[in-house]
């Protein structure tokens, strides 16, 4: 497979954290997908996109599938 951005041949499967935004919250979902080693372009198949969409639809603040690992804060001057 050749990268559509940088045309490199170095695309390999990697574990990444995909972000799903839910209001002010950010949820990280671990995925194993092809990523270009040169430029970082990610390649998602239909099954992965559908999986992410299902997670986004099912997430609530009461979800037992989520655990808090920190907070994202904004610095105000």
Rosetta blueprint (number, residue, H / E / L):
1 X L
2 X L
3 X L
4 X L
5 X L
6 X L
7 X L
8 X L
9 X L
10 X L
11 X E
12 X E
13 X E
14 X E
15 X E
16 X E
17 X E
18 X E
19 X E
20 X E
21 X E
22 X E
23 X L
24 X L
25 X E
26 X E
27 X E
28 X E
29 X E
30 X E
31 X E
32 X E
33 X E
34 X E
35 X E
36 X E
37 X L
38 X L
39 X L
40 X L
41 X L
42 X E
43 X E
44 X L
45 X L
46 X H
47 X H
48 X H
49 X H
50 X H
51 X H
52 X H
53 X H
54 X H
55 X H
56 X H
57 X H
58 X H
59 X L
60 X L
61 X L
62 X L
63 X L
64 X L
65 X L
66 X L
67 X L
68 X L
69 X L
70 X L
71 X L
72 X L
73 X L
74 X L
75 X L
76 X L
77 X L
